[in-house]
Amino acid sequence: EADIYQTPRYLVIGTGKKITLECSQTMGHDKMYWYQQDPGMELHLIHYSYGVNSTEKGDLSSESTVSRIRTEHFPLTLESARPSHTSQYLCASSEVRGTEKLFFGSGTQLSVL
Amino acid sequence: SQKIEQNSEALNIQEGKTATLTCNYTNYSPAYLQWYRQDPGRGPVFLLLIRENEKEKRKERLKVTFDTTLKQSLFHITASQPADSATYLCALDEPSGAGSYQLTFGKGTKLSVIP
């Protein structure tokens, strides 16, 4: 069982609201990631971080932002949610940069009405 | 960018048989390839990693092969059980600039093991 936690598990929110999806890991991993996944589709990398104060954008363009102030914490924020943001958001971390074996959280299913 | 194709969206097999899932990629050969299991509403769970210089890797009832000539990996589950029913994802590394690599995932194959 991976020690990486995401909250909330489910979130239903109205258009225009600001939301923050939380992700924390207790494994001391330097690298953390956010993926977006729609039903039946592949995971798309939207953000990643090599460590504290490091954030990079992934392959999939996203209107979300991330921060990495502490090693264990990697929150994702949407300033103004829209229905097109409805998706599952998965947080992950990895220990060894070379092998990139990922540990995933259970995900947050976001629905924007 | 790398394109990954997993043989089919869904695969149904009888309990006790061997399930074989295919992962094909189109561009450069990755340094390693990974397989994950994902259950509905959950995050993927790492199963196996195989490096480009390895032909085969085993873990209990699981076996992975890696053929860089064919640009293909096969994932086998022997003596399959209903509890093996899940979506299986193939993932491989892709350069993302400045010497770093990111994982690219396939869409997955949904395996159903019928009792």
Contacts between the chains, C-beta under 8 A, distances in Angstrom:
chain1	res1	chain2	res2	distance
A	2	B	45	7.7
A	35	B	105	8.0
A	40	B	9	7.2
A	40	B	107	6.9
A	41	B	107	6.1
A	42	B	4	7.6
A	42	B	89	7.8
A	42	B	105	4.8
A	42	B	106	5.9
A	42	B	107	4.6
A	42	B	108	7.2
A	43	B	44	7.5
A	43	B	89	7.5
A	43	B	105	4.4
A	45	B	102	5.8
A	45	B	103	7.6
A	48	B	102	6.9
A	50	B	100	7.8
A	58	B	102	7.1
A	59	B	1	7.1
A	59	B	102	7.5
A	59	B	104	8.0
A	90	B	43	5.1
A	90	B	44	7.7
A	91	B	43	7.9
A	92	B	43	7.2
A	97	B	100	7.7
A	99	B	32	6.5
A	99	B	49	6.2
A	100	B	32	8.0
A	100	B	34	7.7
A	100	B	93	6.0
A	100	B	101	6.3
A	100	B	102	7.6
A	100	B	103	5.4
A	101	B	34	6.8
A	101	B	46	5.3
A	101	B	49	6.1
A	102	B	36	7.8
A	102	B	44	7.4
A	102	B	46	6.5
A	102	B	103	6.5
A	103	B	46	7.1
A	104	B	43	3.0
A	104	B	44	5.2
A	104	B	45	7.1
A	105	B	43	5.4
A	106	B	41	7.7
A	106	B	42	5.5
A	106	B	43	5.4
A	107	B	41	7.2
A	107	B	42	6.8
A	107	B	43	5.2
A	109	B	41	7.2
